[in-house]
Amino acid sequence: MKIYYALVALVLMAIGTVNAQQPMKFGHINSAEILQAMPELKAVETQLEADYKEKEAQLMTMQEDLTAKQQAYQNDAPTLSDTDRAAREQELIELNQKVQNYYMLSQQQIQAKQNELQAPIIQKLKAAIQEVGDEEGFLYIFEMTSRVPVFASDKSIDVAPLVKAKLGIQ
């Protein structure tokens, strides 16, 4: 049993010696800030803005059509028979639902396209962070926007300049 404890103590001392020889290196980064500086993201935002404006124009046309039909119904309502009034009201309800559905579908399509177009850019950023971490010997690089630090040492290194250099951006 004494041999077991002696062996465990020897292993722990060896681990401590190895760790003492290699300084632990930690870094931090605000990847959202770097992402905003990437020129690829600006191209994606331009494309998404064009898609948004196209869908917004279509939605405005649909909304104007609905408003015109509502106004016509209000003007004609006193002279309509009960059957015609019910038919026009049903038409307005269906048209209103169509406008709402188009709006929701448009939002979903724009979000899906944004995710699709941003995925390779985010992957490129992650790869650059990984390369900097490997090349510079960091043990961890913390994302500063996703947590509230309880202690931030001034010895922590902001790796953003290294990642930006790796990506070729200022």
Salt bridges, closest charged atoms under 4 A:
GLU40 OE2 - LYS124 NZ 2.44
ASP51 OD2 - LYS113 NZ 2.75
ASP76 OD2 - ARG88 NH2 3.22
ASP82 OD1 - ARG85 NH1 3.05
GLU91 OE2 - LYS69 NZ 3.21
GLU131 OE1 - LYS166 NZ 3.53
GLU135 OE2 - LYS166 NZ 2.81
